[in-house]
């Protein structure tokens, strides 16, 4: 097995002292893919997938705050919301200097990854989703402005037909 596809365990501190644990494999110059895990799990859930993807991609799988080996100082007063998780993962990809990347979102990682995508238009090149939240009740008020846009856009399209 090539050394570069063997996942390496790393840590990086971001967003006011959050020590993010992550697994990384693949050529640094390869297209990037960010794996966001589900609940109640960690990047460990991707242990068999990472080497397979690493043959073609630079793969990074962080443990979300509150999961796995990522450490959030109690004094930080972290708010465990999808918005906060997306902000922290945004700081994480910034620290890694990722500007363009695909996201693989699973379960709990889906609302985090979708918010990350909306916060960073043009950065996310593709979305692979598995068992992600795709129903309106689960999305909450966060999506109200997008629903209004979709409604207006649809109306405009209907008027143009």
C-alpha positions in Angstrom: 0.0 0.0 0.0 1.4 3.4 -1.0 2.4 5.5 2.0 0.3 8.5 0.9 -3.0 6.5 1.1 -2.4 5.4 4.7 -4.4 7.8 6.9 -2.3 10.0 9.2 -3.8 11.3 12.4 -3.3 15.1 12.8 -4.4 18.0 15.0 -4.9 21.7 14.4 -6.2 24.4 16.7 -8.8 26.8 15.3 -11.6 29.1 16.2 -10.5 30.3 19.6 -8.8 27.2 21.0 -10.7 24.3 19.5 -8.2 21.4 19.0 -9.5 19.5 16.0 -8.4 15.9 15.5 -8.5 14.8 11.8 -7.5 11.9 9.6 -5.7 12.8 6.3 -4.5 10.8 3.3 -3.8 11.3 -0.3 -1.6 13.6 -2.4 -1.7 17.2 -1.2 -2.0 18.3 -4.9 -5.0 16.1 -5.6 -8.6 17.3 -5.6 -9.8 17.8 -2.0 -12.6 15.9 -0.3 -13.9 16.7 3.2 -15.7 13.9 5.0 -18.2 15.0 7.7 -19.3 12.2 10.0 -22.7 11.4 11.6 -24.0 11.1 15.1 -22.9 9.5 17.4 -19.6 8.9 15.6 -16.3 10.4 14.6 -13.9 10.3 11.7 -13.2 6.7 12.7 -16.4 5.8 10.7 -14.4 6.6 7.5 -11.4 4.4 8.4 -12.0 2.0 5.5 -13.2 4.6 3.0 -10.3 7.0 3.4 -7.6 4.8 1.8 -9.9 4.0 -1.1 -10.6 7.7 -1.8 -7.0 8.6 -1.2 -5.9 6.9 -4.4 -7.4 9.9 -6.3 -8.2 12.6 -3.7 -6.6 14.5 -0.8 -9.0 13.3 1.9 -9.5 15.0 5.2 -12.0 13.7 7.9 -12.2 15.8 11.1 -13.9 14.8 14.3 -16.7 17.4 14.8 -16.6 19.4 18.1 -18.1 17.2 20.8 -17.1 14.0 19.0 -14.1 11.7 18.9 -10.8 13.2 19.8 -11.6 16.9 19.1 -11.2 18.9 22.2 -13.3 22.0 23.0 -12.1 23.8 26.1 -14.9 24.1 28.6 -14.0 27.7 29.2 -14.7 28.4 25.6 -18.5 28.2 26.2 -19.1 26.5 22.8 -22.6 26.4 21.6 -23.2 23.1 19.9 -25.5 24.1 17.0 -25.1 23.3 13.3 -24.3 26.9 12.8 -21.4 26.7 15.2 -20.2 23.4 13.8 -20.2 24.9 10.3 -18.3 28.0 11.5 -15.7 25.8 13.2 -15.3 23.5 10.2 -15.0 26.6 8.1 -12.1 27.8 10.3 -10.7 24.3 9.9 -10.7 24.3 6.1 -9.3 27.8 6.2 -6.4 26.6 8.4 -5.7 23.8 5.9 -5.8 26.4 3.1 -8.6 24.5 1.3 -10.2 26.8 -1.3 -12.0 24.3 -3.4 -13.2 20.9 -2.1 -16.0 18.3 -2.4 -17.9 17.3 0.7 -19.1 13.9 1.7 -21.8 14.5 4.3 -23.3 11.8 6.4 -26.2 12.1 8.9 -25.2 14.8 11.5 -22.5 16.0 9.1 -25.2 17.0 6.5 -26.7 20.1 8.1 -23.1 21.1 9.0 -21.8 20.6 5.5 -24.8 22.3 3.8 -24.3 25.4 6.1 -20.6 25.4 5.3 -21.5 25.3 1.5 -23.9 28.2 1.9 -21.4 30.3 3.9 -18.7 29.8 1.3 -20.3 30.0 -2.2 -18.0 28.6 -4.8 -15.8 26.6 -2.4 -17.8 23.4 -2.5 -17.3 21.7 -5.9 -19.5 18.6 -5.2 -21.7 17.1 -2.6 -22.0 13.5 -1.8 -24.7 12.9 0.7 -25.7 9.8 2.7 -28.6 9.7 5.1 -28.5 13.5 5.4 -31.3 15.7 6.6 -33.4 16.5 3.5 -36.8 17.4 5.0 -38.1 20.9 5.7 -39.1 20.3 9.3 -35.5 19.3 10.1 -34.0 22.4 8.5 -35.7 25.1 10.7 -35.8 28.9 10.3 -32.3 28.9 8.8 -33.7 28.0 5.4 -36.6 30.6 5.3 -34.7 33.0 3.1 -33.7 30.2 0.7 -37.3 28.9 0.5 -38.4 32.5 -0.4 -35.8 32.7 -3.1 -36.8 29.3 -4.5 -40.4 30.4 -4.5 -39.7 33.7 -6.3 -37.4 32.0 -8.8 -40.0 29.4 -9.6 -42.7 32.1 -10.0 -40.4 34.0 -12.3 -39.7 30.8 -14.4 -43.4 30.1 -14.6 -44.0 33.7 -15.9 -41.3 33.3 -18.5 -42.8 30.1 -19.9 
